[in-house]
Amino acid sequence: MSGRTHVRACPERTCVGCRERAAKSDLLRIVAIGDQCVPDPRGTLPGRGAYLHPAVVCLDQAVRRRAFARALRTQGTLDTAGLGKVVEATA
């Protein structure tokens, strides 16, 4: 061995609400199914994902900036009502 310590890198993602980088495990993955934003806590749903802090403040910022449609590369607006209930329950 060369004497280096082997520290595993923790994957980081950017929150679409506050635009801060955080560990992937601290963020909630969101996917688009049809015209709805659906939380994916296990990270196994197919499709493109966006990451969000499970906080109402970050959700409000993302909705106001229309960040979900841009991050998930969909046309039109996405329904975030169900997502809001999940985030409020988590926070």
PDB file of N, CA, C and O in Angstrom:
ATOM      1  N   MET A   1       0.834  -1.180   0.000  1.00  0.00           N
ATOM      2  CA  MET A   1       0.000   0.000   0.000  1.00  0.00           C
ATOM      3  C   MET A   1       0.878   1.242   0.000  1.00  0.00           C
ATOM      4  O   MET A   1       2.013   1.217   0.475  1.00  0.00           O
ATOM      5  N   SER A   2       0.359   2.281  -0.515  1.00  0.00           N
ATOM      6  CA  SER A   2       1.131   3.514  -0.611  1.00  0.00           C
ATOM      7  C   SER A   2       0.934   4.413   0.601  1.00  0.00           C
ATOM      8  O   SER A   2       1.544   5.480   0.660  1.00  0.00           O
ATOM      9  N   GLY A   3       0.126   4.036   1.552  1.00  0.00           N
ATOM     10  CA  GLY A   3      -0.083   4.842   2.734  1.00  0.00           C
ATOM     11  C   GLY A   3      -1.268   5.789   2.628  1.00  0.00           C
ATOM     12  O   GLY A   3      -1.558   6.520   3.574  1.00  0.00           O
ATOM     13  N   ARG A   4      -1.949   5.787   1.505  1.00  0.00           N
ATOM     14  CA  ARG A   4      -3.112   6.668   1.355  1.00  0.00           C
ATOM     15  C   ARG A   4      -4.313   6.060   2.061  1.00  0.00           C
ATOM     16  O   ARG A   4      -4.468   4.840   2.111  1.00  0.00           O
ATOM     17  N   THR A   5      -5.138   6.904   2.591  1.00  0.00           N
ATOM     18  CA  THR A   5      -6.382   6.412   3.180  1.00  0.00           C
ATOM     19  C   THR A   5      -7.417   6.317   2.074  1.00  0.00           C
ATOM     20  O   THR A   5      -7.486   7.176   1.195  1.00  0.00           O
ATOM     21  N   HIS A   6      -8.204   5.286   2.125  1.00  0.00           N
ATOM     22  CA  HIS A   6      -9.232   5.071   1.113  1.00  0.00           C
ATOM     23  C   HIS A   6     -10.572   5.545   1.663  1.00  0.00           C
ATOM     24  O   HIS A   6     -11.251   4.832   2.402  1.00  0.00           O
ATOM     25  N   VAL A   7     -10.924   6.738   1.291  1.00  0.00           N
ATOM     26  CA  VAL A   7     -12.199   7.315   1.712  1.00  0.00           C
ATOM     27  C   VAL A   7     -13.135   7.256   0.520  1.00  0.00           C
ATOM     28  O   VAL A   7     -12.813   7.723  -0.573  1.00  0.00           O
ATOM     29  N   ARG A   8     -14.299   6.674   0.755  1.00  0.00           N
ATOM     30  CA  ARG A   8     -15.268   6.570  -0.322  1.00  0.00           C
ATOM     31  C   ARG A   8     -15.913   7.927  -0.558  1.00  0.00           C
ATOM     32  O   ARG A   8     -16.301   8.620   0.383  1.00  0.00           O
ATOM     33  N   ALA A   9     -16.019   8.287  -1.807  1.00  0.00           N
ATOM     34  CA  ALA A   9     -16.654   9.549  -2.169  1.00  0.00           C
ATOM     35  C   ALA A   9     -18.163   9.410  -2.035  1.00  0.00           C
ATOM     36  O   ALA A   9     -18.744   8.397  -2.423  1.00  0.00           O
ATOM     37  N   CYS A  10     -18.776  10.424  -1.491  1.00  0.00           N
ATOM     38  CA  CYS A  10     -20.225  10.450  -1.331  1.00  0.00           C
ATOM     39  C   CYS A  10     -20.808  11.199  -2.526  1.00  0.00           C
ATOM     40  O   CYS A  10     -20.431  12.345  -2.771  1.00  0.00           O
ATOM     41  N   PRO A  11     -21.729  10.572  -3.280  1.00  0.00           N
ATOM     42  CA  PRO A  11     -22.288  11.276  -4.430  1.00  0.00           C
ATOM     43  C   PRO A  11     -23.067  12.516  -3.998  1.00  0.00           C
ATOM     44  O   PRO A  11     -23.804  12.491  -3.012  1.00  0.00           O
ATOM     45  N   GLU A  12     -22.891  13.587  -4.747  1.00  0.00           N
ATOM     46  CA  GLU A  12     -23.585  14.837  -4.449  1.00  0.00           C
ATOM     47  C   GLU A  12     -24.534  15.181  -5.584  1.00  0.00           C
ATOM     48  O   GLU A  12     -24.274  14.867  -6.746  1.00  0.00           O
ATOM     49  N   ARG A  13     -25.629  15.826  -5.235  1.00  0.00           N
ATOM     50  CA  ARG A  13     -26.610  16.313  -6.196  1.00  0.00           C
ATOM     51  C   ARG A  13     -26.969  17.745  -5.812  1.00  0.00           C
ATOM     52  O   ARG A  13     -26.677  18.186  -4.701  1.00  0.00           O
ATOM     53  N   THR A  14     -27.595  18.460  -6.726  1.00  0.00           N
ATOM     54  CA  THR A  14     -28.000  19.834  -6.488  1.00  0.00           C
ATOM     55  C   THR A  14     -29.504  19.896  -6.298  1.00  0.00           C
ATOM     56  O   THR A  14     -30.258  19.341  -7.096  1.00  0.00           O
ATOM     57  N   CYS A  15     -29.939  20.566  -5.248  1.00  0.00           N
ATOM     58  CA  CYS A  15     -31.358  20.761  -4.975  1.00  0.00           C
ATOM     59  C   CYS A  15     -31.919  21.729  -6.016  1.00  0.00           C
ATOM     60  O   CYS A  15     -31.338  22.791  -6.242  1.00  0.00           O
ATOM     61  N   VAL A  16     -33.049  21.377  -6.657  1.00  0.00           N
ATOM     62  CA  VAL A  16     -33.622  22.251  -7.673  1.00  0.00           C
ATOM     63  C   VAL A  16     -34.298  23.473  -7.053  1.00  0.00           C
ATOM     64  O   VAL A  16     -34.609  24.429  -7.763  1.00  0.00           O
ATOM     65  N   GLY A  17     -34.529  23.457  -5.750  1.00  0.00           N
ATOM     66  CA  GLY A  17     -35.154  24.594  -5.088  1.00  0.00           C
ATOM     67  C   GLY A  17     -34.157  25.651  -4.696  1.00  0.00           C
ATOM     68  O   GLY A  17     -34.217  26.778  -5.187  1.00  0.00           O
ATOM     69  N   CYS A  18     -33.229  25.300  -3.806  1.00  0.00           N
ATOM     70  CA  CYS A  18     -32.278  26.281  -3.288  1.00  0.00           C
ATOM     71  C   CYS A  18     -30.963  26.301  -4.062  1.00  0.00           C
ATOM     72  O   CYS A  18     -30.131  27.178  -3.831  1.00  0.00           O
ATOM     73  N   ARG A  19     -30.762  25.351  -4.976  1.00  0.00           N
ATOM     74  CA  ARG A  19     -29.564  25.248  -5.806  1.00  0.00           C
ATOM     75  C   ARG A  19     -28.300  24.987  -5.002  1.00  0.00           C
ATOM     76  O   ARG A  19     -27.206  25.319  -5.458  1.00  0.00           O
ATOM     77  N   GLU A  20     -28.423  24.399  -3.815  1.00  0.00           N
ATOM     78  CA  GLU A  20     -27.254  24.040  -3.016  1.00  0.00           C
ATOM     79  C   GLU A  20     -26.921  22.573  -3.244  1.00  0.00           C
ATOM     80  O   GLU A  20     -27.812  21.746  -3.436  1.00  0.00           O
ATOM     81  N   ARG A  21     -25.632  22.260  -3.222  1.00  0.00           N
ATOM     82  CA  ARG A  21     -25.194  20.877  -3.370  1.00  0.00           C
ATOM     83  C   ARG A  21     -25.265  20.202  -2.013  1.00  0.00           C
ATOM     84  O   ARG A  21     -24.934  20.794  -0.986  1.00  0.00           O
ATOM     85  N   ALA A  22     -25.707  18.940  -2.028  1.00  0.00           N
ATOM     86  CA  ALA A  22     -25.813  18.169  -0.793  1.00  0.00           C
ATOM     87  C   ALA A  22     -25.600  16.700  -1.136  1.00  0.00           C
ATOM     88  O   ALA A  22     -25.623  16.311  -2.304  1.00  0.00           O
ATOM     89  N   ALA A  23     -25.396  15.903  -0.115  1.00  0.00           N
ATOM     90  CA  ALA A  23     -25.240  14.465  -0.322  1.00  0.00           C
ATOM     91  C   ALA A  23     -26.534  13.901  -0.903  1.00  0.00           C
ATOM     92  O   ALA A  23     -27.632  14.318  -0.536  1.00  0.00           O
ATOM     93  N   LYS A  24     -26.386  12.971  -1.791  1.00  0.00           N
ATOM     94  CA  LYS A  24     -27.537  12.366  -2.455  1.00  0.00           C
ATOM     95  C   LYS A  24     -28.512  11.768  -1.441  1.00  0.00           C
ATOM     96  O   LYS A  24     -29.724  11.790  -1.653  1.00  0.00           O
ATOM     97  N   SER A  25     -27.985  11.238  -0.349  1.00  0.00           N
ATOM     98  CA  SER A  25     -28.835  10.607   0.660  1.00  0.00           C
ATOM     99  C   SER A  25     -29.653  11.625   1.447  1.00  0.00           C
ATOM    100  O   SER A  25     -30.644  11.253   2.077  1.00  0.00           O
ATOM    101  N   ASP A  26     -29.265  12.906   1.429  1.00  0.00           N
ATOM    102  CA  ASP A  26     -30.003  13.949   2.144  1.00  0.00           C
ATOM    103  C   ASP A  26     -31.133  14.549   1.313  1.00  0.00           C
ATOM    104  O   ASP A  26     -31.963  15.289   1.840  1.00  0.00           O
ATOM    105  N   LEU A  27     -31.171  14.238   0.031  1.00  0.00           N
ATOM    106  CA  LEU A  27     -32.152  14.822  -0.873  1.00  0.00           C
ATOM    107  C   LEU A  27     -33.216  13.802  -1.265  1.00  0.00           C
ATOM    108  O   LEU A  27     -32.998  12.595  -1.171  1.00  0.00           O
ATOM    109  N   LEU A  28     -34.358  14.296  -1.700  1.00  0.00           N
ATOM    110  CA  LEU A  28     -35.463  13.466  -2.158  1.00  0.00           C
ATOM    111  C   LEU A  28     -35.481  13.490  -3.679  1.00  0.00           C
ATOM    112  O   LEU A  28     -35.478  14.560  -4.287  1.00  0.00           O
ATOM    113  N   ARG A  29     -35.498  12.312  -4.293  1.00  0.00           N
ATOM    114  CA  ARG A  29     -35.520  12.229  -5.753  1.00  0.00           C
ATOM    115  C   ARG A  29     -36.956  12.380  -6.234  1.00  0.00           C
ATOM    116  O   ARG A  29     -37.875  11.789  -5.667  1.00  0.00           O
ATOM    117  N   ILE A  30     -37.142  13.169  -7.278  1.00  0.00           N
ATOM    118  CA  ILE A  30     -38.449  13.425  -7.861  1.00  0.00           C
ATOM    119  C   ILE A  30     -38.406  12.985  -9.319  1.00  0.00           C
ATOM    120  O   ILE A  30     -37.444  13.281 -10.028  1.00  0.00           O
ATOM    121  N   VAL A  31     -39.448  12.275  -9.773  1.00  0.00           N
ATOM    122  CA  VAL A  31     -39.562  11.896 -11.175  1.00  0.00           C
ATOM    123  C   VAL A  31     -40.913  12.358 -11.699  1.00  0.00           C
ATOM    124  O   VAL A  31     -41.845  12.580 -10.927  1.00  0.00           O
ATOM    125  N   ALA A  32     -41.014  12.500 -13.010  1.00  0.00           N
ATOM    126  CA  ALA A  32     -42.269  12.886 -13.646  1.00  0.00           C
ATOM    127  C   ALA A  32     -42.943  11.637 -14.189  1.00  0.00           C
ATOM    128  O   ALA A  32     -42.363  10.896 -14.982  1.00  0.00           O
ATOM    129  N   ILE A  33     -44.178  11.414 -13.749  1.00  0.00           N
ATOM    130  CA  ILE A  33     -45.001  10.333 -14.290  1.00  0.00           C
ATOM    131  C   ILE A  33     -46.254  11.000 -14.827  1.00  0.00           C
ATOM    132  O   ILE A  33     -47.081  11.509 -14.070  1.00  0.00           O
ATOM    133  N   GLY A  34     -46.379  10.989 -16.145  1.00  0.00           N
ATOM    134  CA  GLY A  34     -47.464  11.732 -16.772  1.00  0.00           C
ATOM    135  C   GLY A  34     -47.226  13.217 -16.584  1.00  0.00           C
ATOM    136  O   GLY A  34     -46.189  13.746 -16.986  1.00  0.00           O
ATOM    137  N   ASP A  35     -48.192  13.889 -15.971  1.00  0.00           N
ATOM    138  CA  ASP A  35     -48.032  15.323 -15.711  1.00  0.00           C
ATOM    139  C   ASP A  35     -47.927  15.611 -14.219  1.00  0.00           C
ATOM    140  O   ASP A  35     -48.259  16.711 -13.777  1.00  0.00           O
ATOM    141  N   GLN A  36     -47.468  14.632 -13.436  1.00  0.00           N
ATOM    142  CA  GLN A  36     -47.324  14.799 -11.998  1.00  0.00           C
ATOM    143  C   GLN A  36     -45.887  14.570 -11.560  1.00  0.00           C
ATOM    144  O   GLN A  36     -45.168  13.756 -12.140  1.00  0.00           O
ATOM    145  N   CYS A  37     -45.483  15.298 -10.532  1.00  0.00           N
ATOM    146  CA  CYS A  37     -44.196  15.071  -9.887  1.00  0.00           C
ATOM    147  C   CYS A  37     -44.421  14.056  -8.780  1.00  0.00           C
ATOM    148  O   CYS A  37     -45.254  14.265  -7.898  1.00  0.00           O
ATOM    149  N   VAL A  38     -43.687  12.971  -8.825  1.00  0.00           N
ATOM    150  CA  VAL A  38     -43.860  11.879  -7.878  1.00  0.00           C
ATOM    151  C   VAL A  38     -42.561  11.689  -7.103  1.00  0.00           C
ATOM    152  O   VAL A  38     -41.493  11.611  -7.710  1.00  0.00           O
ATOM    153  N   PRO A  39     -42.629  11.612  -5.770  1.00  0.00           N
ATOM    154  CA  PRO A  39     -41.409  11.355  -4.999  1.00  0.00           C
ATOM    155  C   PRO A  39     -40.932   9.924  -5.193  1.00  0.00           C
ATOM    156  O   PRO A  39     -41.734   8.999  -5.326  1.00  0.00           O
ATOM    157  N   ASP A  40     -39.640   9.759  -5.207  1.00  0.00           N
ATOM    158  CA  ASP A  40     -39.023   8.441  -5.384  1.00  0.00           C
ATOM    159  C   ASP A  40     -37.982   8.248  -4.278  1.00  0.00           C
ATOM    160  O   ASP A  40     -36.785   8.374  -4.533  1.00  0.00           O
ATOM    161  N   PRO A  41     -38.426   7.944  -3.047  1.00  0.00           N
ATOM    162  CA  PRO A  41     -37.472   7.853  -1.938  1.00  0.00           C
ATOM    163  C   PRO A  41     -36.448   6.727  -2.094  1.00  0.00           C
ATOM    164  O   PRO A  41     -35.325   6.850  -1.604  1.00  0.00           O
ATOM    165  N   ARG A  42     -36.810   5.644  -2.759  1.00  0.00           N
ATOM    166  CA  ARG A  42     -35.867   4.535  -2.938  1.00  0.00           C
ATOM    167  C   ARG A  42     -34.945   4.741  -4.122  1.00  0.00           C
ATOM    168  O   ARG A  42     -33.907   4.089  -4.225  1.00  0.00           O
ATOM    169  N   GLY A  43     -35.320   5.654  -5.026  1.00  0.00           N
ATOM    170  CA  GLY A  43     -34.470   5.946  -6.181  1.00  0.00           C
ATOM    171  C   GLY A  43     -34.506   4.872  -7.246  1.00  0.00           C
ATOM    172  O   GLY A  43     -33.517   4.675  -7.953  1.00  0.00           O
ATOM    173  N   THR A  44     -35.628   4.168  -7.381  1.00  0.00           N
ATOM    174  CA  THR A  44     -35.694   3.061  -8.320  1.00  0.00           C
ATOM    175  C   THR A  44     -36.659   3.278  -9.484  1.00  0.00           C
ATOM    176  O   THR A  44     -36.697   2.461 -10.404  1.00  0.00           O
ATOM    177  N   LEU A  45     -37.433   4.352  -9.465  1.00  0.00           N
ATOM    178  CA  LEU A  45     -38.364   4.593 -10.556  1.00  0.00           C
ATOM    179  C   LEU A  45     -37.599   4.960 -11.819  1.00  0.00           C
ATOM    180  O   LEU A  45     -36.569   5.631 -11.751  1.00  0.00           O
ATOM    181  N   PRO A  46     -38.098   4.525 -12.972  1.00  0.00           N
ATOM    182  CA  PRO A  46     -37.394   4.834 -14.211  1.00  0.00           C
ATOM    183  C   PRO A  46     -37.582   6.296 -14.611  1.00  0.00           C
ATOM    184  O   PRO A  46     -38.535   6.957 -14.199  1.00  0.00           O
ATOM    185  N   GLY A  47     -36.668   6.767 -15.404  1.00  0.00           N
ATOM    186  CA  GLY A  47     -36.775   8.112 -15.937  1.00  0.00           C
ATOM    187  C   GLY A  47     -35.791   9.067 -15.295  1.00  0.00           C
ATOM    188  O   GLY A  47     -35.046   8.728 -14.375  1.00  0.00           O
ATOM    189  N   ARG A  48     -35.825  10.260 -15.818  1.00  0.00           N
ATOM    190  CA  ARG A  48     -34.931  11.310 -15.356  1.00  0.00           C
ATOM    191  C   ARG A  48     -35.383  11.789 -13.984  1.00  0.00           C
ATOM    192  O   ARG A  48     -36.583  11.903 -13.733  1.00  0.00           O
ATOM    193  N   GLY A  49     -34.451  12.067 -13.110  1.00  0.00           N
ATOM    194  CA  GLY A  49     -34.795  12.498 -11.761  1.00  0.00           C
ATOM    195  C   GLY A  49     -34.260  13.882 -11.447  1.00  0.00           C
ATOM    196  O   GLY A  49     -33.255  14.328 -12.000  1.00  0.00           O
ATOM    197  N   ALA A  50     -34.962  14.548 -10.541  1.00  0.00           N
ATOM    198  CA  ALA A  50     -34.517  15.830 -10.001  1.00  0.00           C
ATOM    199  C   ALA A  50     -34.451  15.653  -8.495  1.00  0.00           C
ATOM    200  O   ALA A  50     -35.188  14.844  -7.932  1.00  0.00           O
ATOM    201  N   TYR A  51     -33.592  16.388  -7.849  1.00  0.00           N
ATOM    202  CA  TYR A  51     -33.396  16.227  -6.407  1.00  0.00           C
ATOM    203  C   TYR A  51     -33.816  17.490  -5.670  1.00  0.00           C
ATOM    204  O   TYR A  51     -33.627  18.608  -6.150  1.00  0.00           O
ATOM    205  N   LEU A  52     -34.396  17.279  -4.478  1.00  0.00           N
ATOM    206  CA  LEU A  52     -34.962  18.372  -3.696  1.00  0.00           C
ATOM    207  C   LEU A  52     -34.756  18.087  -2.217  1.00  0.00           C
ATOM    208  O   LEU A  52     -34.923  16.954  -1.767  1.00  0.00           O
ATOM    209  N   HIS A  53     -34.390  19.130  -1.457  1.00  0.00           N
ATOM    210  CA  HIS A  53     -34.373  18.965  -0.006  1.00  0.00           C
ATOM    211  C   HIS A  53     -35.808  18.722   0.453  1.00  0.00           C
ATOM    212  O   HIS A  53     -36.722  19.372  -0.055  1.00  0.00           O
ATOM    213  N   PRO A  54     -36.032  17.821   1.384  1.00  0.00           N
ATOM    214  CA  PRO A  54     -37.408  17.590   1.856  1.00  0.00           C
ATOM    215  C   PRO A  54     -37.861  18.705   2.794  1.00  0.00           C
ATOM    216  O   PRO A  54     -38.163  18.455   3.961  1.00  0.00           O
ATOM    217  N   ALA A  55     -37.909  19.928   2.286  1.00  0.00           N
ATOM    218  CA  ALA A  55     -38.310  21.105   3.056  1.00  0.00           C
ATOM    219  C   ALA A  55     -39.296  21.911   2.221  1.00  0.00           C
ATOM    220  O   ALA A  55     -39.168  22.000   1.000  1.00  0.00           O
ATOM    221  N   VAL A  56     -40.272  22.489   2.889  1.00  0.00           N
ATOM    222  CA  VAL A  56     -41.306  23.259   2.210  1.00  0.00           C
ATOM    223  C   VAL A  56     -40.706  24.481   1.513  1.00  0.00           C
ATOM    224  O   VAL A  56     -41.174  24.876   0.445  1.00  0.00           O
ATOM    225  N   VAL A  57     -39.681  25.075   2.105  1.00  0.00           N
ATOM    226  CA  VAL A  57     -39.043  26.266   1.520  1.00  0.00           C
ATOM    227  C   VAL A  57     -38.448  25.927   0.153  1.00  0.00           C
ATOM    228  O   VAL A  57     -38.641  26.671  -0.809  1.00  0.00           O
ATOM    229  N   CYS A  58     -37.737  24.828   0.064  1.00  0.00           N
ATOM    230  CA  CYS A  58     -37.123  24.430  -1.207  1.00  0.00           C
ATOM    231  C   CYS A  58     -38.189  24.073  -2.237  1.00  0.00           C
ATOM    232  O   CYS A  58     -38.042  24.392  -3.417  1.00  0.00           O
ATOM    233  N   LEU A  59     -39.258  23.413  -1.801  1.00  0.00           N
ATOM    234  CA  LEU A  59     -40.343  23.073  -2.720  1.00  0.00           C
ATOM    235  C   LEU A  59     -40.981  24.343  -3.269  1.00  0.00           C
ATOM    236  O   LEU A  59     -41.229  24.431  -4.472  1.00  0.00           O
ATOM    237  N   ASP A  60     -41.252  25.327  -2.418  1.00  0.00           N
ATOM    238  CA  ASP A  60     -41.857  26.583  -2.868  1.00  0.00           C
ATOM    239  C   ASP A  60     -40.958  27.307  -3.873  1.00  0.00           C
ATOM    240  O   ASP A  60     -41.442  27.845  -4.870  1.00  0.00           O
ATOM    241  N   GLN A  61     -39.660  27.319  -3.609  1.00  0.00           N
ATOM    242  CA  GLN A  61     -38.732  27.966  -4.544  1.00  0.00           C
ATOM    243  C   GLN A  61     -38.716  27.256  -5.886  1.00  0.00           C
ATOM    244  O   GLN A  61     -38.686  27.905  -6.931  1.00  0.00           O
ATOM    245  N   ALA A  62     -38.735  25.937  -5.869  1.00  0.00           N
ATOM    246  CA  ALA A  62     -38.707  25.166  -7.117  1.00  0.00           C
ATOM    247  C   ALA A  62     -39.979  25.386  -7.928  1.00  0.00           C
ATOM    248  O   ALA A  62     -39.922  25.503  -9.152  1.00  0.00           O
ATOM    249  N   VAL A  63     -41.125  25.441  -7.253  1.00  0.00           N
ATOM    250  CA  VAL A  63     -42.392  25.668  -7.948  1.00  0.00           C
ATOM    251  C   VAL A  63     -42.424  27.080  -8.528  1.00  0.00           C
ATOM    252  O   VAL A  63     -42.840  27.274  -9.670  1.00  0.00           O
ATOM    253  N   ARG A  64     -41.989  28.059  -7.749  1.00  0.00           N
ATOM    254  CA  ARG A  64     -42.005  29.456  -8.199  1.00  0.00           C
ATOM    255  C   ARG A  64     -41.108  29.653  -9.416  1.00  0.00           C
ATOM    256  O   ARG A  64     -41.453  30.413 -10.321  1.00  0.00           O
ATOM    257  N   ARG A  65     -39.964  28.979  -9.448  1.00  0.00           N
ATOM    258  CA  ARG A  65     -39.014  29.123 -10.552  1.00  0.00           C
ATOM    259  C   ARG A  65     -39.293  28.168 -11.703  1.00  0.00           C
ATOM    260  O   ARG A  65     -38.591  28.197 -12.714  1.00  0.00           O
ATOM    261  N   ARG A  66     -40.310  27.321 -11.562  1.00  0.00           N
ATOM    262  CA  ARG A  66     -40.661  26.298 -12.572  1.00  0.00           C
ATOM    263  C   ARG A  66     -39.464  25.382 -12.852  1.00  0.00           C
ATOM    264  O   ARG A  66     -39.169  25.055 -14.002  1.00  0.00           O
ATOM    265  N   ALA A  67     -38.791  24.983 -11.789  1.00  0.00           N
ATOM    266  CA  ALA A  67     -37.558  24.205 -11.916  1.00  0.00           C
ATOM    267  C   ALA A  67     -37.812  22.741 -12.244  1.00  0.00           C
ATOM    268  O   ALA A  67     -36.962  22.096 -12.857  1.00  0.00           O
ATOM    269  N   PHE A  68     -38.973  22.196 -11.846  1.00  0.00           N
ATOM    270  CA  PHE A  68     -39.213  20.772 -12.096  1.00  0.00           C
ATOM    271  C   PHE A  68     -39.326  20.469 -13.583  1.00  0.00           C
ATOM    272  O   PHE A  68     -38.727  19.508 -14.063  1.00  0.00           O
ATOM    273  N   ALA A  69     -40.080  21.269 -14.311  1.00  0.00           N
ATOM    274  CA  ALA A  69     -40.235  21.024 -15.750  1.00  0.00           C
ATOM    275  C   ALA A  69     -38.898  21.134 -16.468  1.00  0.00           C
ATOM    276  O   ALA A  69     -38.615  20.367 -17.388  1.00  0.00           O
ATOM    277  N   ARG A  70     -38.082  22.084 -16.048  1.00  0.00           N
ATOM    278  CA  ARG A  70     -36.770  22.270 -16.681  1.00  0.00           C
ATOM    279  C   ARG A  70     -35.818  21.119 -16.326  1.00  0.00           C
ATOM    280  O   ARG A  70     -35.124  20.596 -17.198  1.00  0.00           O
ATOM    281  N   ALA A  71     -35.788  20.732 -15.060  1.00  0.00           N
ATOM    282  CA  ALA A  71     -34.869  19.678 -14.625  1.00  0.00           C
ATOM    283  C   ALA A  71     -35.268  18.308 -15.172  1.00  0.00           C
ATOM    284  O   ALA A  71     -34.413  17.482 -15.492  1.00  0.00           O
ATOM    285  N   LEU A  72     -36.571  18.080 -15.273  1.00  0.00           N
ATOM    286  CA  LEU A  72     -37.043  16.782 -15.756  1.00  0.00           C
ATOM    287  C   LEU A  72     -37.233  16.759 -17.268  1.00  0.00           C
ATOM    288  O   LEU A  72     -37.597  15.734 -17.845  1.00  0.00           O
ATOM    289  N   ARG A  73     -36.984  17.900 -17.898  1.00  0.00           N
ATOM    290  CA  ARG A  73     -37.070  18.038 -19.360  1.00  0.00           C
ATOM    291  C   ARG A  73     -38.429  17.614 -19.894  1.00  0.00           C
ATOM    292  O   ARG A  73     -38.525  16.768 -20.783  1.00  0.00           O
ATOM    293  N   THR A  74     -39.476  18.210 -19.340  1.00  0.00           N
ATOM    294  CA  THR A  74     -40.835  17.964 -19.806  1.00  0.00           C
ATOM    295  C   THR A  74     -41.424  19.263 -20.327  1.00  0.00           C
ATOM    296  O   THR A  74     -40.958  20.349 -19.984  1.00  0.00           O
ATOM    297  N   GLN A  75     -42.443  19.146 -21.149  1.00  0.00           N
ATOM    298  CA  GLN A  75     -43.132  20.308 -21.690  1.00  0.00           C
ATOM    299  C   GLN A  75     -44.322  20.644 -20.798  1.00  0.00           C
ATOM    300  O   GLN A  75     -44.977  19.743 -20.275  1.00  0.00           O
ATOM    301  N   GLY A  76     -44.601  21.913 -20.624  1.00  0.00           N
ATOM    302  CA  GLY A  76     -45.753  22.341 -19.840  1.00  0.00           C
ATOM    303  C   GLY A  76     -45.461  22.341 -18.348  1.00  0.00           C
ATOM    304  O   GLY A  76     -44.312  22.237 -17.919  1.00  0.00           O
ATOM    305  N   THR A  77     -46.529  22.460 -17.571  1.00  0.00           N
ATOM    306  CA  THR A  77     -46.395  22.502 -16.121  1.00  0.00           C
ATOM    307  C   THR A  77     -46.661  21.133 -15.523  1.00  0.00           C
ATOM    308  O   THR A  77     -47.380  20.318 -16.101  1.00  0.00           O
ATOM    309  N   LEU A  78     -46.084  20.890 -14.375  1.00  0.00           N
ATOM    310  CA  LEU A  78     -46.262  19.629 -13.670  1.00  0.00           C
ATOM    311  C   LEU A  78     -47.055  19.868 -12.391  1.00  0.00           C
ATOM    312  O   LEU A  78     -46.888  20.898 -11.738  1.00  0.00           O
ATOM    313  N   ASP A  79     -47.913  18.923 -12.033  1.00  0.00           N
ATOM    314  CA  ASP A  79     -48.713  19.014 -10.823  1.00  0.00           C
ATOM    315  C   ASP A  79     -47.844  18.625  -9.626  1.00  0.00           C
ATOM    316  O   ASP A  79     -47.282  17.530  -9.592  1.00  0.00           O
ATOM    317  N   THR A  80     -47.738  19.521  -8.650  1.00  0.00           N
ATOM    318  CA  THR A  80     -46.904  19.270  -7.481  1.00  0.00           C
ATOM    319  C   THR A  80     -47.718  19.197  -6.193  1.00  0.00           C
ATOM    320  O   THR A  80     -47.149  19.270  -5.104  1.00  0.00           O
ATOM    321  N   ALA A  81     -49.042  19.055  -6.296  1.00  0.00           N
ATOM    322  CA  ALA A  81     -49.891  19.033  -5.096  1.00  0.00           C
ATOM    323  C   ALA A  81     -49.577  17.816  -4.223  1.00  0.00           C
ATOM    324  O   ALA A  81     -49.426  17.946  -3.008  1.00  0.00           O
ATOM    325  N   GLY A  82     -49.482  16.657  -4.825  1.00  0.00           N
ATOM    326  CA  GLY A  82     -49.167  15.446  -4.072  1.00  0.00           C
ATOM    327  C   GLY A  82     -47.772  15.485  -3.470  1.00  0.00           C
ATOM    328  O   GLY A  82     -47.541  14.977  -2.373  1.00  0.00           O
ATOM    329  N   LEU A  83     -46.862  16.082  -4.188  1.00  0.00           N
ATOM    330  CA  LEU A  83     -45.493  16.223  -3.712  1.00  0.00           C
ATOM    331  C   LEU A  83     -45.438  17.132  -2.486  1.00  0.00           C
ATOM    332  O   LEU A  83     -44.655  16.897  -1.565  1.00  0.00           O
ATOM    333  N   GLY A  84     -46.270  18.168  -2.482  1.00  0.00           N
ATOM    334  CA  GLY A  84     -46.315  19.075  -1.346  1.00  0.00           C
ATOM    335  C   GLY A  84     -46.744  18.376  -0.071  1.00  0.00           C
ATOM    336  O   GLY A  84     -46.215  18.661   1.003  1.00  0.00           O
ATOM    337  N   LYS A  85     -47.693  17.467  -0.179  1.00  0.00           N
ATOM    338  CA  LYS A  85     -48.159  16.714   0.993  1.00  0.00           C
ATOM    339  C   LYS A  85     -47.058  15.805   1.542  1.00  0.00           C
ATOM    340  O   LYS A  85     -46.897  15.674   2.755  1.00  0.00           O
ATOM    341  N   VAL A  86     -46.313  15.189   0.649  1.00  0.00           N
ATOM    342  CA  VAL A  86     -45.229  14.296   1.066  1.00  0.00           C
ATOM    343  C   VAL A  86     -44.113  15.086   1.734  1.00  0.00           C
ATOM    344  O   VAL A  86     -43.570  14.647   2.748  1.00  0.00           O
ATOM    345  N   VAL A  87     -43.766  16.235   1.186  1.00  0.00           N
ATOM    346  CA  VAL A  87     -42.695  17.055   1.752  1.00  0.00           C
ATOM    347  C   VAL A  87     -43.102  17.585   3.125  1.00  0.00           C
ATOM    348  O   VAL A  87     -42.285  17.606   4.046  1.00  0.00           O
ATOM    349  N   GLU A  88     -44.355  18.011   3.269  1.00  0.00           N
ATOM    350  CA  GLU A  88     -44.828  18.496   4.577  1.00  0.00           C
ATOM    351  C   GLU A  88     -44.803  17.401   5.614  1.00  0.00           C
ATOM    352  O   GLU A  88     -44.481  17.661   6.773  1.00  0.00           O
ATOM    353  N   ALA A  89     -45.137  16.174   5.230  1.00  0.00           N
ATOM    354  CA  ALA A  89     -45.119  15.050   6.150  1.00  0.00           C
ATOM    355  C   ALA A  89     -43.691  14.670   6.537  1.00  0.00           C
ATOM    356  O   ALA A  89     -43.448  14.244   7.666  1.00  0.00           O
ATOM    357  N   THR A  90     -42.754  14.820   5.615  1.00  0.00           N
ATOM    358  CA  THR A  90     -41.360  14.478   5.859  1.00  0.00           C
ATOM    359  C   THR A  90     -40.680  15.507   6.752  1.00  0.00           C
ATOM    360  O   THR A  90     -39.879  15.162   7.621  1.00  0.00           O
ATOM    361  N   ALA A  91     -41.004  16.760   6.528  1.00  0.00           N
ATOM    362  CA  ALA A  91     -40.357  17.852   7.280  1.00  0.00           C
ATOM    363  C   ALA A  91     -40.936  17.943   8.642  1.00  0.00           C
ATOM    364  O   ALA A  91     -40.528  18.796   9.430  1.00  0.00           O
TER     365      ALA A  91
END
